[in-house]
Amino acid sequence: MIAWLTITILTVGFAIVAWGAFDIQANFFLKAIHHGNTANKQIAITFDDGPHPIYTPEVLKLLGRYRAKATFFCIGKNVMRHPDIVKQIHDAGHAVGNHSFTHTATIDFHGKNSWLDELRQTDSAIEQAIGRRPNFFRPPYGVTTPHLAKAIRTSGHRAIGWCVRPYDTLNSRSPTQIARTVLKKVKPGTIALLHDTHDRIMPVLEQLLPELDQRGYTFVTVAELINDDAYIEI
């Protein structure tokens, strides 16, 4: 009986910890911002994993057509490969955030010091590209751990999550399905997660932007949505 109870407690405990780690909105290990002010019809579209040499410039052109501002959470190694694109993002009035340096599949096993290396390398790459050091950080895969939380407390970054995630990187999801998911869930103050790294992002945005514009939404950066600074003054 005692053994069964112990196993049950351990199983439930493990399930709670796993839920907390994989669901960034739970704020279990790390408190993150998932939405902004709901008083105005403003939304923040965010793009993870770039910059991409083909798709990011195309996304920038389409955003410009709708006078839409967005936030790009960039991977440090990609910033180093394409600093000119990061500069285009910044010069167009969009915000650039930190999304780790490597974004490896095993990144969530990092200790505090490894996480700090990831954060600082990416900050440095972004600063070299645009002359600004990012304030915002989005955890890769949206996974949080105690080690990451300790690193963020040391680095001072503000963690940014999301409240709408249409899983646009899944090949099984069509652009129409992705757009419909966002349109169904969007509301004032929404932070939506997309990626500027695949060939379906343009048809997704070509459906989303005009419809949201027609609904009266204004596209702003995360900084504008939550009334905070996108960059740290140094």
Buried (B, 14 or more C-beta within 10 A) or exposed (E): EEEEEEEEEEEEEEEEBEEBBBBBEBBBBBEBBBBBEEEEBBBBBBBBBBBBEEBBBBBBEBBEEBEBBBBBBBBBBBBBBBBEBBBBBBEEEBBBBBBBBBBEEEBBEBEBEBBBBBBBBBBBBBBEBBEBBBBBBBBBBBBBBBBBBBBBEEBEBBBBBBBBBBEBBEEEBEBEBBBBBBBEEBEBBBBBBBBBBBEBBBBBBBBBBEBBBEEEBBBBBBBBBBEBEBBBEE
